[in-house]
Amino acid sequence: MKNVTANLILLNLSMAIVMFSPLLPAPWQIVGCGIGIGLTIVFVRRYVQLIKAQQEGRDEDHHESAG
């Protein structure tokens, strides 16, 4: 559960980078937005993998208790 929470925090921070990048000077706006989008993609993928792994663990526990 700690990994999921930490990943959500990092995901929110990466989206905040995208949101606040227009406040930067002209050349850094594009760089900041690109970095924010890249990190958002990475953290969304990691979050989905963690949730899938967590769901598979619950499914296995459910099958063991039922059988």
Legacy VTK file of the C-alpha trace (Angstrom):
# vtk DataFile Version 3.0
C-alpha trace
ASCII
DATASET POLYDATA
POINTS 67 float
0.000 0.000 0.000
2.903 2.365 0.677
4.095 1.980 -2.924
0.676 2.928 -4.273
0.453 5.991 -2.031
3.969 7.136 -2.872
3.277 6.664 -6.568
0.087 8.736 -6.343
2.017 11.541 -4.653
4.635 11.468 -7.412
1.875 11.404 -10.024
0.291 14.507 -8.516
3.658 16.269 -8.440
4.317 15.450 -12.093
0.918 16.877 -13.040
1.694 19.975 -10.989
4.850 20.449 -13.072
2.684 20.486 -16.206
0.217 22.915 -14.645
2.821 25.402 -13.458
5.226 25.199 -16.407
3.498 28.157 -18.179
4.760 30.369 -15.344
8.362 29.700 -16.385
10.290 31.811 -18.928
9.695 31.008 -22.607
12.237 28.245 -23.407
11.678 26.508 -20.074
7.908 26.285 -20.585
8.351 23.642 -23.260
11.023 21.787 -21.290
8.958 21.829 -18.095
5.838 20.660 -19.870
7.734 17.872 -21.621
9.285 16.680 -18.374
5.914 16.828 -16.625
4.165 14.864 -19.363
6.939 12.256 -19.460
6.840 11.767 -15.703
3.046 11.612 -15.720
3.137 8.813 -18.300
5.728 6.883 -16.285
3.848 7.227 -12.997
0.451 6.366 -14.520
1.917 3.168 -15.961
3.551 2.294 -12.635
0.326 3.016 -10.752
-1.679 0.746 -13.075
0.881 -2.041 -12.632
0.764 -1.708 -8.842
-3.038 -1.795 -8.785
-3.114 -4.845 -11.078
-0.612 -6.642 -8.852
-2.636 -5.723 -5.779
-5.842 -6.991 -7.396
-4.171 -10.267 -8.422
-3.026 -10.769 -4.831
-6.565 -10.249 -3.579
-7.965 -12.634 -6.186
-5.486 -15.345 -5.126
-6.391 -14.832 -1.456
-10.081 -15.053 -2.302
-9.617 -18.289 -4.276
-7.585 -19.870 -1.467
-10.193 -19.068 1.185
-13.028 -20.317 -1.028
-11.309 -23.581 -1.939
LINES 1 68
67 0 1 2 3 4 5 6 7 8 9 10 11 12 13 14 15 16 17 18 19 20 21 22 23 24 25 26 27 28 29 30 31 32 33 34 35 36 37 38 39 40 41 42 43 44 45 46 47 48 49 50 51 52 53 54 55 56 57 58 59 60 61 62 63 64 65 66
